[in-house]
Amino acid sequence: MKYLNYIFIVLGAAVAIYAKTGTEQNQYILIGGIVILMLGIYRISKTIPSKDDDDLNNDVN
């Protein structure tokens, strides 16, 4: 499941770069690539613990 997030990031970046390189830029493909890229980044960021939560737990103890 972890690798799926990285696949989303790489696939989204590749699609966005592909849509941007042509002489006729397809806006819908570019938007789709950015959405896939952001989905992968969001899914990875959900798994990273917050630094503020750790500081709050130490202050309570």
SVG drawing of the C-alpha trace seen along z (x, -y; Angstrom):
<svg xmlns="http://www.w3.org/2000/svg" viewBox="-10 -25 18 27">
<polyline fill="none" stroke="black" stroke-width="0.4" points="0.0,0.0 2.9,-2.3 4.3,-1.9 0.9,-2.9 1.4,-6.4 4.8,-6.7 3.3,-5.4 0.7,-8.1 3.4,-10.8 5.6,-9.5 2.6,-8.9 1.1,-12.3 4.4,-14.1 5.0,-12.2 1.5,-13.0 1.8,-16.7 5.2,-17.0 3.9,-15.2 0.9,-17.5 3.2,-20.6 5.8,-19.7 3.7,-19.6 3.2,-22.6 -0.6,-22.3 -1.0,-22.0 -4.0,-19.9 -5.3,-21.5 -7.4,-18.5 -4.5,-16.1 -2.4,-18.6 -5.1,-19.0 -5.5,-15.3 -1.7,-14.8 -1.7,-17.4 -4.7,-15.8 -2.9,-12.4 0.3,-14.0 -1.5,-15.8 -3.4,-12.6 -0.1,-10.8 1.4,-13.6 -1.7,-13.8 -1.8,-10.0 1.9,-10.1 1.5,-13.2 -1.4,-11.4 1.1,-8.8 3.7,-11.3 3.0,-12.1 2.7,-15.7 5.5,-17.3 2.9,-19.4 1.1,-16.4 4.3,-15.0 5.1,-18.3 1.6,-18.4 1.9,-14.9 5.2,-15.7 3.8,-18.8 0.9,-16.9 3.1,-14.2"/>
</svg>
